[in-house]
């Protein structure tokens, strides 16, 4: 904002009120205690199981502490599923993982912050560089390995978050990890619906991730999100990566009324 200019209505709405800061402090303390509890549990259970349940439980509780209340509707996810979802907020990750145990495909910019990269690696996150097309083949191979290891993986095909009013075009390059003949793998669109709170919690524009998180932590009211698991893609929708991108985007647009 230009110095001396009056703040816009959106900027005033996004400011944290003085009474919101005690709630921010309580939630940050709860998240720290959660992290200190889950890290030892994760490494202990790694000795006994190939699919560690701690990341799913950790992210589910991250959502709960942040005020997130999750409802699931639609077609029950299959054991081996590639989810294609719309993307509004970092809250999408605890919502989806807490409900399904899915791992994620994330942009490599997140990997530049070492503690965050380490945390993401505990949930088998696949980091990709969308701007480096020469590495797509290697990224596709990594995605296939993670699908085999975890049983569920989510891509946000828009490539970034959006404000909740309309979907951005779905990118298809990494969907070449899925073959039309992969009969044992379900490809399922998911619509994350935050209702009337979508525009308020969306992480868009020049707002930093930290500022967005603090605003959400300062909310007294819970955030309700409905995960609509739409019918899996079949037939011609699985013909190739572009058909899958079109099919998933069309399914979410129809379900959300954003056609």
Secondary structure, 3 states (H helix, E strand, C coil): CCCCCCCCHHHHHHCCCHHHHHHHHHHHHHHHHHHHHHHHHHHHHHCCCCCCCHHHHHHHHHHHHCCEEEEEEECCCCCCEEEEECCCCCHHHHHHHHHHCCEEEEEHHHHHCHHHHHHHHHCCCEEECCCCHHHHHHHHHHHHHHHHHHCEEEECCCCCCCCCCCCCCCCCHHHHHCCCCCCCCEEEEEEEECHHHHHHHCCCCCCCHHHHHHHHHCCCCCEEEEEEECCCCCHHHHCCHHHHHHHHHHHHHHHHCCC
